[in-house]
Amino acid sequence: MSIVATVRKPPLRAPIVPLPADARAEIVVHDVLNADERLWVPQSDGVAFLPLCLGVTQGYYVNLLRVRRSGVLSCHRHSGAVHAQVLRGRWYYLEHDWVAEEGSFLMEAPGETHTLVVPPDVEEMITWFHVGGGYTYFDAAGRITGYEDVFTKIDKARAHYASHGLPMSQLDRLVR
């Protein structure tokens, strides 16, 4: 038996049409589930995010959220729609009767308030999130404890990149 190596052919190319002068090039981030550990921005104990696209002109961000601890992560309200795809592990909201498992897709409506929980038997949860607007965080008494949006994500990522000597240009290419 012989092993035949598959050679990847270059893609067919359509006639070249130049990118408009004010357009930004696409963002391609390869192998996100195995990204360099230094690129994960710590958010809290056992929680980090990997920025993928930071949409400052439309007020959204896309990132991977990675959780390596169990328990309540946060109680928060969305000011815009959130789309999510669970890539590893599982999680749920205290306020709902469903569990978001590996492979699940979710669309969360603006105005929704819920409490994210990672079960004790999940060693690592990674979910892709596209967040429109921001999150308002609440404590158990319903008091506002914080806010997060594309600008706070950028601030946190810039501080992380600076403290680890990562090139800011690598982060800047994700800003749209």
OpenMM code with the backbone's topology and positions (N, CA, C; nanometers):
from openmm import Vec3, app, unit

residues = "MET SER ILE VAL ALA THR VAL ARG LYS PRO PRO LEU ARG ALA PRO ILE VAL PRO LEU PRO ALA ASP ALA ARG ALA GLU ILE VAL VAL HIS ASP VAL LEU ASN ALA ASP GLU ARG LEU TRP VAL PRO GLN SER ASP GLY VAL ALA PHE LEU PRO LEU CYS LEU GLY VAL THR GLN GLY TYR TYR VAL ASN LEU LEU ARG VAL ARG ARG SER GLY VAL LEU SER CYS HIS ARG HIS SER GLY ALA VAL HIS ALA GLN VAL LEU ARG GLY ARG TRP TYR TYR LEU GLU HIS ASP TRP VAL ALA GLU GLU GLY SER PHE LEU MET GLU ALA PRO GLY GLU THR HIS THR LEU VAL VAL PRO PRO ASP VAL GLU GLU MET ILE THR TRP PHE HIS VAL GLY GLY GLY TYR THR TYR PHE ASP ALA ALA GLY ARG ILE THR GLY TYR GLU ASP VAL PHE THR LYS ILE ASP LYS ALA ARG ALA HIS TYR ALA SER HIS GLY LEU PRO MET SER GLN LEU ASP ARG LEU VAL ARG".split()
positions = [
    Vec3(0.0846, -0.1163, 0.0000),
    Vec3(0.0000, 0.0000, 0.0000),
    Vec3(0.0894, 0.1231, 0.0000),
    Vec3(0.0529, 0.2208, -0.0831),
    Vec3(0.1304, 0.3446, -0.0874),
    Vec3(0.0498, 0.4584, -0.0271),
    Vec3(0.1215, 0.5485, 0.0316),
    Vec3(0.0580, 0.6656, 0.0893),
    Vec3(0.0770, 0.7799, -0.0081),
    Vec3(-0.0334, 0.8388, -0.0479),
    Vec3(-0.0291, 0.9491, -0.1425),
    Vec3(-0.0495, 1.0790, -0.0659),
    Vec3(0.0438, 1.1678, -0.0817),
    Vec3(0.0312, 1.2974, -0.0154),
    Vec3(-0.0652, 1.3843, -0.0936),
    Vec3(-0.1521, 1.4501, -0.0234),
    Vec3(-0.2455, 1.5412, -0.0875),
    Vec3(-0.1779, 1.6757, -0.1020),
    Vec3(-0.1762, 1.7243, -0.2252),
    Vec3(-0.1182, 1.8552, -0.2512),
    Vec3(-0.2323, 1.9534, -0.2645),
    Vec3(-0.2241, 2.0580, -0.1896),
    Vec3(-0.3288, 2.1596, -0.1940),
    Vec3(-0.3029, 2.2530, -0.3107),
    Vec3(-0.3993, 2.2592, -0.3992),
    Vec3(-0.3864, 2.3472, -0.5156),
    Vec3(-0.4216, 2.4893, -0.4756),
    Vec3(-0.3583, 2.5864, -0.5391),
    Vec3(-0.3961, 2.7248, -0.5084),
    Vec3(-0.5409, 2.7480, -0.5521),
    Vec3(-0.6121, 2.8347, -0.4816),
    Vec3(-0.7520, 2.8595, -0.5191),
    Vec3(-0.7611, 2.9267, -0.6545),
    Vec3(-0.8715, 2.9013, -0.7221),
    Vec3(-0.8952, 2.9704, -0.8481),
    Vec3(-0.9117, 3.1178, -0.8171),
    Vec3(-0.8619, 3.1993, -0.9022),
    Vec3(-0.8693, 3.3429, -0.8772),
    Vec3(-0.9631, 3.4088, -0.9773),
    Vec3(-1.0499, 3.4905, -0.9252),
    Vec3(-1.1368, 3.5716, -1.0094),
    Vec3(-1.0537, 3.6895, -1.0584),
    Vec3(-1.1029, 3.7605, -1.1565),
    Vec3(-1.0283, 3.8806, -1.1995),
    Vec3(-1.0038, 3.9713, -1.0792),
    Vec3(-0.8870, 4.0287, -1.0730),
    Vec3(-0.8482, 4.1138, -0.9611),
    Vec3(-0.9297, 4.2438, -0.9630),
    Vec3(-1.0007, 4.2649, -0.8548),
    Vec3(-1.0738, 4.3900, -0.8351),
    Vec3(-1.0126, 4.4507, -0.7095),
    Vec3(-0.9567, 4.5698, -0.7213),
    Vec3(-0.8869, 4.6259, -0.6056),
    Vec3(-0.9814, 4.6518, -0.4885),
    Vec3(-0.9257, 4.6383, -0.3696),
    Vec3(-0.9969, 4.6711, -0.2478),
    Vec3(-1.0221, 4.8217, -0.2488),
    Vec3(-1.1421, 4.8668, -0.2164),
    Vec3(-1.1652, 5.0112, -0.2127),
    Vec3(-1.0653, 5.0794, -0.1182),
    Vec3(-1.0313, 5.2012, -0.1486),
    Vec3(-0.9274, 5.2733, -0.0742),
    Vec3(-0.9562, 5.2803, 0.0755),
    Vec3(-1.0814, 5.2922, 0.1163),
    Vec3(-1.1141, 5.3066, 0.2581),
    Vec3(-1.1488, 5.1753, 0.3262),
    Vec3(-1.1425, 5.0657, 0.2535),
    Vec3(-1.1759, 4.9348, 0.3114),
    Vec3(-1.0568, 4.8805, 0.3896),
    Vec3(-1.0861, 4.7975, 0.4882),
    Vec3(-0.9814, 4.7315, 0.5664),
    Vec3(-0.9687, 4.5883, 0.5169),
    Vec3(-0.8498, 4.5346, 0.5218),
    Vec3(-0.8259, 4.3958, 0.4812),
    Vec3(-0.8967, 4.3008, 0.5777),
    Vec3(-0.9210, 4.1800, 0.5314),
    Vec3(-0.9863, 4.0806, 0.6168),
    Vec3(-0.8952, 4.0435, 0.7334),
    Vec3(-0.9584, 3.9850, 0.8345),
    Vec3(-0.8849, 3.9338, 0.9497),
    Vec3(-0.8873, 3.7819, 0.9392),
    Vec3(-0.7718, 3.7206, 0.9464),
    Vec3(-0.7630, 3.5751, 0.9482),
    Vec3(-0.6761, 3.5367, 1.0673),
    Vec3(-0.7353, 3.4622, 1.1591),
    Vec3(-0.6618, 3.4143, 1.2759),
    Vec3(-0.6677, 3.2623, 1.2703),
    Vec3(-0.5543, 3.2014, 1.2453),
    Vec3(-0.5479, 3.0562, 1.2293),
    Vec3(-0.5427, 2.9840, 1.3636),
    Vec3(-0.6016, 2.8658, 1.3665),
    Vec3(-0.5893, 2.7724, 1.4787),
    Vec3(-0.6163, 2.8378, 1.6143),
    Vec3(-0.7309, 2.9034, 1.6260),
    Vec3(-0.7618, 2.9797, 1.7466),
    Vec3(-0.7666, 2.8942, 1.8729),
    Vec3(-0.8029, 2.7673, 1.8607),
    Vec3(-0.8102, 2.6833, 1.9807),
    Vec3(-0.6719, 2.6472, 2.0350),
    Vec3(-0.5690, 2.6699, 1.9539),
    Vec3(-0.4321, 2.6441, 1.9985),
    Vec3(-0.3474, 2.7708, 1.9933),
    Vec3(-0.4118, 2.8844, 2.0142),
    Vec3(-0.3414, 3.0130, 2.0086),
    Vec3(-0.2329, 3.0209, 2.1160),
    Vec3(-0.1309, 3.0979, 2.0867),
    Vec3(-0.0227, 3.1253, 2.1810),
    Vec3(-0.0844, 3.1708, 2.3140),
    Vec3(-0.0440, 3.1082, 2.4206),
    Vec3(-0.0998, 3.1367, 2.5535),
    Vec3(-0.0873, 3.2848, 2.5906),
    Vec3(0.0181, 3.3499, 2.5434),
    Vec3(0.0403, 3.4907, 2.5769),
    Vec3(-0.0678, 3.5825, 2.5201),
    Vec3(-0.1389, 3.5377, 2.4151),
    Vec3(-0.2410, 3.6212, 2.3515),
    Vec3(-0.3738, 3.6206, 2.4267),
    Vec3(-0.3903, 3.5257, 2.5199),
    Vec3(-0.5120, 3.5198, 2.6007),
    Vec3(-0.5050, 3.6284, 2.7070),
    Vec3(-0.6033, 3.7151, 2.7106),
    Vec3(-0.6063, 3.8283, 2.8023),
    Vec3(-0.6815, 3.7876, 2.9292),
    Vec3(-0.6149, 3.7896, 3.0447),
    Vec3(-0.6836, 3.7540, 3.1699),
    Vec3(-0.7966, 3.8526, 3.1994),
    Vec3(-0.9095, 3.7971, 3.2411),
    Vec3(-1.0251, 3.8805, 3.2742),
    Vec3(-1.0538, 3.8747, 3.4238),
    Vec3(-1.0396, 3.7566, 3.4815),
    Vec3(-1.0505, 3.7353, 3.6248),
    Vec3(-0.9859, 3.6001, 3.6527),
    Vec3(-0.9889, 3.5556, 3.7773),
    Vec3(-0.9266, 3.4285, 3.8127),
    Vec3(-0.9856, 3.3134, 3.7310),
    Vec3(-0.9021, 3.2482, 3.6505),
    Vec3(-0.9465, 3.1337, 3.5708),
    Vec3(-1.0259, 3.1697, 3.4465),
    Vec3(-1.0342, 3.2990, 3.4137),
    Vec3(-1.1130, 3.3453, 3.2983),
    Vec3(-1.0241, 3.4335, 3.2108),
    Vec3(-1.0248, 3.4052, 3.0795),
    Vec3(-0.9462, 3.4846, 2.9853),
    Vec3(-1.0222, 3.4941, 2.8540),
    Vec3(-0.9868, 3.5958, 2.7736),
    Vec3(-1.0455, 3.6069, 2.6410),
    Vec3(-0.9365, 3.6243, 2.5363),
    Vec3(-0.9661, 3.5754, 2.4173),
    Vec3(-0.8775, 3.5891, 2.3021),
    Vec3(-0.9493, 3.6801, 2.2033),
    Vec3(-0.9034, 3.8057, 2.1877),
    Vec3(-0.9709, 3.8955, 2.0944),
    Vec3(-0.9527, 3.8485, 1.9502),
    Vec3(-1.0611, 3.8542, 1.8728),
    Vec3(-1.0573, 3.8139, 1.7325),
    Vec3(-1.0938, 3.9287, 1.6390),
    Vec3(-1.1877, 4.0136, 1.6808),
    Vec3(-1.2270, 4.1306, 1.6026),
    Vec3(-1.2861, 4.2325, 1.6985),
    Vec3(-1.2400, 4.3569, 1.6870),
    Vec3(-1.2820, 4.4625, 1.7785),
    Vec3(-1.3456, 4.5741, 1.6955),
    Vec3(-1.4774, 4.5730, 1.6860),
    Vec3(-1.5505, 4.6627, 1.5973),
    Vec3(-1.5872, 4.7946, 1.6612),
    Vec3(-1.4933, 4.8897, 1.6593),
    Vec3(-1.5159, 5.0178, 1.7260),
    Vec3(-1.6173, 5.1053, 1.6541),
    Vec3(-1.6311, 5.0929, 1.5242),
    Vec3(-1.7246, 5.1794, 1.4514),
    Vec3(-1.8678, 5.1306, 1.4601),
    Vec3(-1.8877, 5.0031, 1.4977),
    Vec3(-2.0231, 4.9500, 1.5105),
    Vec3(-2.0522, 4.8991, 1.6515),
    Vec3(-1.9588, 4.9139, 1.7434),
    Vec3(-1.9823, 4.8815, 1.8831),
    Vec3(-2.0011, 4.7337, 1.9118),
    Vec3(-1.9123, 4.6504, 1.8589),
    Vec3(-1.9196, 4.5061, 1.8861),
    Vec3(-1.7791, 4.4511, 1.9032),
    Vec3(-1.7720, 4.3314, 1.9588),
    Vec3(-1.6454, 4.2589, 1.9606),
    Vec3(-1.6725, 4.1107, 1.9438),
    Vec3(-1.5713, 4.0422, 1.8913),
    Vec3(-1.5754, 3.8975, 1.8740),
    Vec3(-1.4544, 3.8431, 1.9477),
    Vec3(-1.4778, 3.7451, 2.0336),
    Vec3(-1.3666, 3.6850, 2.1066),
    Vec3(-1.3998, 3.5420, 2.1456),
    Vec3(-1.2966, 3.4725, 2.1874),
    Vec3(-1.3171, 3.3444, 2.2539),
    Vec3(-1.3108, 3.3719, 2.4026),
    Vec3(-1.4040, 3.3156, 2.4767),
    Vec3(-1.4005, 3.3230, 2.6223),
    Vec3(-1.3587, 3.1862, 2.6716),
    Vec3(-1.2536, 3.1831, 2.7528),
    Vec3(-1.2044, 3.0570, 2.8080),
    Vec3(-1.2162, 3.0615, 2.9597),
    Vec3(-1.2786, 2.9576, 3.0153),
    Vec3(-1.2960, 2.9497, 3.1598),
    Vec3(-1.2345, 2.8191, 3.2073),
    Vec3(-1.1431, 2.8300, 3.3036),
    Vec3(-1.0765, 2.7127, 3.3605),
    Vec3(-1.1038, 2.7024, 3.5102),
    Vec3(-1.2280, 2.7287, 3.5459),
    Vec3(-1.2741, 2.7107, 3.6836),
    Vec3(-1.4243, 2.6887, 3.6759),
    Vec3(-1.4779, 2.6312, 3.7777),
    Vec3(-1.6223, 2.6087, 3.7795),
    Vec3(-1.6887, 2.7120, 3.8695),
    Vec3(-1.8206, 2.7172, 3.8600),
    Vec3(-1.8972, 2.8061, 3.9452),
    Vec3(-1.9576, 2.9209, 3.8678),
    Vec3(-2.0127, 3.0164, 3.9440),
    Vec3(-2.0766, 3.1333, 3.8844),
    Vec3(-1.9700, 3.2242, 3.8258),
    Vec3(-1.9866, 3.2584, 3.6991),
    Vec3(-1.8925, 3.3474, 3.6323),
    Vec3(-1.9371, 3.4926, 3.6482),
    Vec3(-2.0644, 3.5199, 3.6144),
    Vec3(-2.1148, 3.6564, 3.6278),
    Vec3(-2.2651, 3.6600, 3.6059),
    Vec3(-2.3258, 3.7633, 3.6635),
    Vec3(-2.4634, 3.7988, 3.6325),
    Vec3(-2.4532, 3.9260, 3.5493),
    Vec3(-2.5121, 3.9232, 3.4294),
    Vec3(-2.4961, 4.0374, 3.3399),
    Vec3(-2.6184, 4.0567, 3.2504),
    Vec3(-2.6333, 4.1793, 3.2010),
    Vec3(-2.7390, 4.2151, 3.1069),
    Vec3(-2.6732, 4.2626, 2.9777),
    Vec3(-2.7324, 4.2213, 2.8667),
    Vec3(-2.6834, 4.2613, 2.7348),
    Vec3(-2.7561, 4.3852, 2.6855),
    Vec3(-2.6808, 4.4808, 2.6305),
    Vec3(-2.7449, 4.5959, 2.5680),
    Vec3(-2.7669, 4.5713, 2.4187),
    Vec3(-2.7052, 4.4679, 2.3651),
    Vec3(-2.7222, 4.4313, 2.2243),
    Vec3(-2.7292, 4.2805, 2.2124),
    Vec3(-2.7521, 4.2347, 2.0914),
    Vec3(-2.7597, 4.0902, 2.0671),
    Vec3(-2.6231, 4.0249, 2.0860),
    Vec3(-2.6265, 3.8999, 2.1322),
    Vec3(-2.5051, 3.8203, 2.1475),
    Vec3(-2.5258, 3.6893, 2.0736),
    Vec3(-2.4276, 3.6524, 1.9934),
    Vec3(-2.4276, 3.5231, 1.9261),
    Vec3(-2.3117, 3.4430, 1.9829),
    Vec3(-2.3342, 3.3133, 2.0053),
    Vec3(-2.2323, 3.2305, 2.0693),
    Vec3(-2.2303, 3.0914, 2.0079),
    Vec3(-2.1129, 3.0315, 2.0073),
    Vec3(-2.0929, 2.8931, 1.9634),
    Vec3(-1.9989, 2.8283, 2.0643),
    Vec3(-2.0446, 2.7219, 2.1306),
    Vec3(-1.9625, 2.6531, 2.2303),
    Vec3(-1.8646, 2.5613, 2.1569),
    Vec3(-1.7356, 2.5833, 2.1809),
    Vec3(-1.6310, 2.5050, 2.1150),
    Vec3(-1.5775, 2.3930, 2.2032),
    Vec3(-1.5733, 2.4178, 2.3339),
    Vec3(-1.5280, 2.3168, 2.4306),
    Vec3(-1.6092, 2.3304, 2.5587),
    Vec3(-1.6340, 2.2182, 2.6225),
    Vec3(-1.7007, 2.2201, 2.7521),
    Vec3(-1.8491, 2.2506, 2.7420),
    Vec3(-1.9036, 2.3041, 2.8514),
    Vec3(-2.0440, 2.3416, 2.8548),
    Vec3(-2.0659, 2.4410, 2.9682),
    Vec3(-2.1790, 2.5094, 2.9609),
    Vec3(-2.2178, 2.6079, 3.0604),
    Vec3(-2.3682, 2.6275, 3.0523),
    Vec3(-2.4220, 2.7003, 3.1501),
    Vec3(-2.5658, 2.7276, 3.1505),
    Vec3(-2.5922, 2.8582, 3.2231),
    Vec3(-2.7163, 2.9044, 3.2108),
    Vec3(-2.7624, 3.0213, 3.2853),
    Vec3(-2.8570, 2.9746, 3.3936),
    Vec3(-2.8435, 3.0286, 3.5144),
    Vec3(-2.9326, 2.9930, 3.6243),
    Vec3(-3.0788, 3.0193, 3.5892),
    Vec3(-3.1035, 3.1188, 3.5068),
    Vec3(-3.2389, 3.1623, 3.4754),
    Vec3(-3.3068, 3.0808, 3.3649),
    Vec3(-3.2367, 2.9843, 3.3061),
    Vec3(-3.2936, 2.9051, 3.1956),
    Vec3(-3.2804, 2.7565, 3.2241),
    Vec3(-3.3555, 2.6761, 3.1510),
    Vec3(-3.3538, 2.5310, 3.1753),
    Vec3(-3.2711, 2.4543, 3.0723),
    Vec3(-3.1924, 2.5208, 2.9917),
    Vec3(-3.1086, 2.4548, 2.8922),
    Vec3(-2.9609, 2.4637, 2.9314),
    Vec3(-2.8810, 2.3749, 2.8702),
    Vec3(-2.7358, 2.3742, 2.8891),
    Vec3(-2.6715, 2.3948, 2.7525),
    Vec3(-2.5790, 2.4890, 2.7433),
    Vec3(-2.5036, 2.5133, 2.6202),
    Vec3(-2.3851, 2.4170, 2.6194),
    Vec3(-2.3916, 2.3171, 2.5316),
    Vec3(-2.2886, 2.2138, 2.5247),
    Vec3(-2.2041, 2.2333, 2.3998),
    Vec3(-2.0922, 2.1640, 2.3958),
    Vec3(-2.0034, 2.1693, 2.2810),
    Vec3(-2.0838, 2.1525, 2.1526),
    Vec3(-2.0689, 2.2467, 2.0612),
    Vec3(-2.1424, 2.2437, 1.9354),
    Vec3(-2.2698, 2.3260, 1.9374),
    Vec3(-2.3148, 2.3711, 2.0541),
    Vec3(-2.4382, 2.4501, 2.0631),
    Vec3(-2.4166, 2.5909, 2.0084),
    Vec3(-2.5208, 2.6434, 1.9434),
    Vec3(-2.5246, 2.7832, 1.8992),
    Vec3(-2.6331, 2.8541, 1.9778),
    Vec3(-2.6071, 2.9782, 2.0167),
    Vec3(-2.7062, 3.0570, 2.0904),
    Vec3(-2.7155, 3.1958, 2.0312),
    Vec3(-2.8351, 3.2515, 2.0355),
    Vec3(-2.8561, 3.3933, 2.0076),
    Vec3(-2.9260, 3.4478, 2.1300),
    Vec3(-2.8624, 3.5434, 2.1955),
    Vec3(-2.9173, 3.6022, 2.3170),
    Vec3(-2.9689, 3.7421, 2.2834),
    Vec3(-3.0930, 3.7674, 2.3175),
    Vec3(-3.1586, 3.8931, 2.2821),
    Vec3(-3.1105, 4.0092, 2.3678),
    Vec3(-3.1104, 4.1310, 2.3118),
    Vec3(-3.0795, 4.2490, 2.3926),
    Vec3(-3.1767, 4.2597, 2.5094),
    Vec3(-3.1261, 4.3050, 2.6239),
    Vec3(-3.2097, 4.3227, 2.7418),
    Vec3(-3.2133, 4.2027, 2.8329),
    Vec3(-3.1631, 4.0900, 2.7875),
    Vec3(-3.1606, 3.9664, 2.8668),
    Vec3(-3.0623, 3.9827, 2.9828),
    Vec3(-3.1044, 3.9423, 3.1020),
    Vec3(-3.0154, 3.9387, 3.2178),
    Vec3(-3.0087, 3.7954, 3.2660),
    Vec3(-2.8871, 3.7441, 3.2832),
    Vec3(-2.8710, 3.6047, 3.3260),
    Vec3(-2.7368, 3.5839, 3.3946),
    Vec3(-2.7263, 3.4689, 3.4605),
    Vec3(-2.6091, 3.4356, 3.5414),
    Vec3(-2.5417, 3.3129, 3.4836),
    Vec3(-2.4201, 3.3311, 3.4312),
    Vec3(-2.3466, 3.2237, 3.3657),
    Vec3(-2.2767, 3.1361, 3.4686),
    Vec3(-2.2941, 3.0032, 3.4530),
    Vec3(-2.2349, 2.9062, 3.5444),
    Vec3(-2.1635, 2.7989, 3.4635),
    Vec3(-2.0421, 2.7636, 3.5057),
    Vec3(-1.9681, 2.6513, 3.4484),
    Vec3(-1.9762, 2.5368, 3.5499),
    Vec3(-2.0271, 2.4189, 3.5069),
    Vec3(-2.0433, 2.3066, 3.6005),
    Vec3(-1.9095, 2.2581, 3.6569),
    Vec3(-1.9121, 2.1955, 3.7754),
    Vec3(-1.7896, 2.1517, 3.8437),
    Vec3(-1.7069, 2.0494, 3.7660),
    Vec3(-1.7689, 1.9693, 3.6809),
    Vec3(-1.6943, 1.8659, 3.6090),
    Vec3(-1.6339, 1.9151, 3.4769),
    Vec3(-1.6458, 2.0437, 3.4464),
    Vec3(-1.5892, 2.0995, 3.3227),
    Vec3(-1.4536, 2.1612, 3.3547),
    Vec3(-1.3475, 2.1028, 3.2981),
    Vec3(-1.2119, 2.1534, 3.3230),
    Vec3(-1.1827, 2.2802, 3.2443),
    Vec3(-1.2381, 2.2862, 3.1219),
    Vec3(-1.2154, 2.4038, 3.0372),
    Vec3(-1.3372, 2.4262, 2.9490),
    Vec3(-1.3838, 2.5492, 2.9474),
    Vec3(-1.4922, 2.5897, 2.8599),
    Vec3(-1.4373, 2.6972, 2.7676),
    Vec3(-1.4604, 2.6809, 2.6377),
    Vec3(-1.4255, 2.7848, 2.5409),
    Vec3(-1.5483, 2.8081, 2.4534),
    Vec3(-1.5911, 2.9333, 2.4479),
    Vec3(-1.7054, 2.9707, 2.3654),
    Vec3(-1.6699, 3.0922, 2.2815),
    Vec3(-1.7074, 3.0864, 2.1536),
    Vec3(-1.6936, 3.1981, 2.0614),
    Vec3(-1.8123, 3.2903, 2.0837),
    Vec3(-1.7850, 3.4181, 2.1107),
    Vec3(-1.8910, 3.5161, 2.1318),
    Vec3(-1.8772, 3.6332, 2.0348),
    Vec3(-1.9889, 3.6725, 1.9757),
    Vec3(-1.9998, 3.7973, 1.8994),
    Vec3(-2.0962, 3.8839, 1.9806),
    Vec3(-2.0425, 3.9883, 2.0418),
    Vec3(-2.1191, 4.0703, 2.1361),
    Vec3(-2.1468, 4.2073, 2.0752),
    Vec3(-2.2750, 4.2385, 2.0570),
    Vec3(-2.3153, 4.3717, 2.0131),
    Vec3(-2.3443, 4.4569, 2.1348),
    Vec3(-2.2950, 4.5789, 2.1366),
    Vec3(-2.3161, 4.6641, 2.2536),
    Vec3(-2.2253, 4.6217, 2.3664),
    Vec3(-2.2808, 4.6083, 2.4852),
    Vec3(-2.1976, 4.5720, 2.5996),
    Vec3(-2.2740, 4.4938, 2.7032),
    Vec3(-2.2035, 4.4667, 2.8125),
    Vec3(-2.2606, 4.3957, 2.9280),
    Vec3(-2.2595, 4.4908, 3.0463),
    Vec3(-2.3661, 4.4864, 3.1249),
    Vec3(-2.3680, 4.5501, 3.2556),
    Vec3(-2.3670, 4.4375, 3.3573),
    Vec3(-2.2736, 4.4425, 3.4521),
    Vec3(-2.2599, 4.3362, 3.5520),
    Vec3(-2.3309, 4.3749, 3.6808),
    Vec3(-2.3881, 4.2727, 3.7478),
    Vec3(-2.4636, 4.2935, 3.8712),
    Vec3(-2.4143, 4.2003, 3.9804),
    Vec3(-2.4277, 4.2446, 4.1066),
    Vec3(-2.4003, 4.1562, 4.2196),
    Vec3(-2.5299, 4.0848, 4.2584),
    Vec3(-2.5236, 4.0031, 4.3615),
    Vec3(-2.6392, 3.9230, 4.4038),
    Vec3(-2.7565, 4.0096, 4.4499),
    Vec3(-2.7306, 4.1340, 4.4900),
    Vec3(-2.8370, 4.2241, 4.5340),
    Vec3(-2.8945, 4.3070, 4.4188),
    Vec3(-2.8422, 4.2849, 4.2966),
    Vec3(-2.8922, 4.3591, 4.1816),
    Vec3(-2.8263, 4.4936, 4.1598),
    Vec3(-2.7184, 4.5210, 4.2333),
    Vec3(-2.6453, 4.6469, 4.2159),
    Vec3(-2.5461, 4.6338, 4.1014),
    Vec3(-2.5312, 4.7391, 4.0241),
    Vec3(-2.4359, 4.7401, 3.9124),
    Vec3(-2.2936, 4.7369, 3.9679),
    Vec3(-2.2127, 4.6437, 3.9163),
    Vec3(-2.0746, 4.6307, 3.9626),
    Vec3(-1.9726, 4.6600, 3.8528),
    Vec3(-2.0177, 4.6711, 3.7285),
    Vec3(-1.9232, 4.6973, 3.6213),
    Vec3(-1.9903, 4.6997, 3.4855),
    Vec3(-1.9100, 4.7354, 3.3871),
    Vec3(-1.9575, 4.7453, 3.2502),
    Vec3(-1.8464, 4.6992, 3.1571),
    Vec3(-1.8849, 4.6394, 3.0464),
    Vec3(-1.7853, 4.5921, 2.9494),
    Vec3(-1.8392, 4.6156, 2.8093),
    Vec3(-1.7539, 4.6691, 2.7212),
    Vec3(-1.7888, 4.6855, 2.5807),
    Vec3(-1.6605, 4.6753, 2.4985),
    Vec3(-1.6684, 4.7056, 2.3703),
    Vec3(-1.5508, 4.6914, 2.2843),
    Vec3(-1.4352, 4.7782, 2.3341),
    Vec3(-1.4658, 4.8942, 2.3899),
    Vec3(-1.3592, 4.9847, 2.4339),
    Vec3(-1.2914, 4.9360, 2.5618),
    Vec3(-1.3670, 4.8794, 2.6541),
    Vec3(-1.3043, 4.8237, 2.7743),
    Vec3(-1.2250, 4.6985, 2.7397),
    Vec3(-1.2728, 4.6219, 2.6405),
    Vec3(-1.1979, 4.5035, 2.5943),
    Vec3(-1.0641, 4.5463, 2.5342),
    Vec3(-1.0670, 4.6504, 2.4518),
    Vec3(-0.9427, 4.7004, 2.3909),
    Vec3(-0.8480, 4.7500, 2.4995),
    Vec3(-0.8980, 4.8263, 2.5948),
    Vec3(-0.8129, 4.8769, 2.7038),
    Vec3(-0.7458, 4.7621, 2.7788),
    Vec3(-0.8235, 4.6601, 2.8115),
    Vec3(-0.7700, 4.5456, 2.8863),
    Vec3(-0.6661, 4.4709, 2.8010),
    Vec3(-0.6969, 4.4538, 2.6722),
    Vec3(-0.6035, 4.3838, 2.5829),
    Vec3(-0.4748, 4.4643, 2.5640),
    Vec3(-0.4857, 4.5963, 2.5468),
    Vec3(-0.3654, 4.6803, 2.5297),
    Vec3(-0.2758, 4.6715, 2.6539),
    Vec3(-0.3347, 4.6780, 2.7723),
    Vec3(-0.2560, 4.6682, 2.8957),
    Vec3(-0.1870, 4.5320, 2.9035),
    Vec3(-0.2584, 4.4259, 2.8664),
    Vec3(-0.2009, 4.2915, 2.8690),
    Vec3(-0.0860, 4.2803, 2.7689),
    Vec3(-0.1090, 4.3273, 2.6466),
    Vec3(-0.0039, 4.3213, 2.5440),
    Vec3(0.1197, 4.3987, 2.5903),
    Vec3(0.0986, 4.5181, 2.6453),
    Vec3(0.2115, 4.6003, 2.6907),
    Vec3(0.2887, 4.5300, 2.8019),
    Vec3(0.2186, 4.4692, 2.8973),
    Vec3(0.2871, 4.4049, 3.0099),
    Vec3(0.3610, 4.2776, 2.9698),
    Vec3(0.3262, 4.2208, 2.8548),
    Vec3(0.3925, 4.0990, 2.8081),
    Vec3(0.4852, 4.1241, 2.6889),
    Vec3(0.5049, 4.2509, 2.6533),
    Vec3(0.5947, 4.2844, 2.5436),
    Vec3(0.5466, 4.2354, 2.4078),
    Vec3(0.4173, 4.2190, 2.3931),
    Vec3(0.3614, 4.1746, 2.2640),
    Vec3(0.3470, 4.2947, 2.1715),
    Vec3(0.3657, 4.2754, 2.0420),
    Vec3(0.3558, 4.3892, 1.9502),
    Vec3(0.2122, 4.4432, 1.9428),
    Vec3(0.1973, 4.5719, 1.9687),
    Vec3(0.0651, 4.6342, 1.9641),
    Vec3(0.0060, 4.6254, 1.8240),
    Vec3(0.0898, 4.6180, 1.7215),
    Vec3(0.0406, 4.6065, 1.5835),
    Vec3(-0.0413, 4.4788, 1.5651),
    Vec3(-0.0086, 4.3757, 1.6395),
    Vec3(-0.0824, 4.2491, 1.6321),
    Vec3(-0.2254, 4.2679, 1.6824),
    Vec3(-0.2424, 4.3494, 1.7856),
    Vec3(-0.3758, 4.3797, 1.8370),
    Vec3(-0.4460, 4.4800, 1.7458),
    Vec3(-0.3730, 4.5811, 1.6998),
    Vec3(-0.4315, 4.6854, 1.6166),
    Vec3(-0.4936, 4.6315, 1.4887),
    Vec3(-0.4402, 4.5210, 1.4362),
    Vec3(-0.4964, 4.4654, 1.3125),
    Vec3(-0.6345, 4.4048, 1.3330),
    Vec3(-0.6731, 4.3842, 1.4592),
    Vec3(-0.8055, 4.3295, 1.4900),
    Vec3(-0.9114, 4.4381, 1.5037),
    Vec3(-0.8704, 4.5651, 1.5068),
    Vec3(-0.9622, 4.6760, 1.5269),
    Vec3(-1.0246, 4.7163, 1.3942),
    Vec3(-1.1553, 4.7274, 1.3948),
    Vec3(-1.2300, 4.7663, 1.2741),
    Vec3(-1.3214, 4.8812, 1.3066),
] * unit.nanometer
topology = app.Topology()
chain = topology.addChain("A")
for resn in residues:
    res = topology.addResidue(resn, chain)
    for name in ("N", "CA", "C"):
        topology.addAtom(name, app.Element.getBySymbol(name[0]), res)
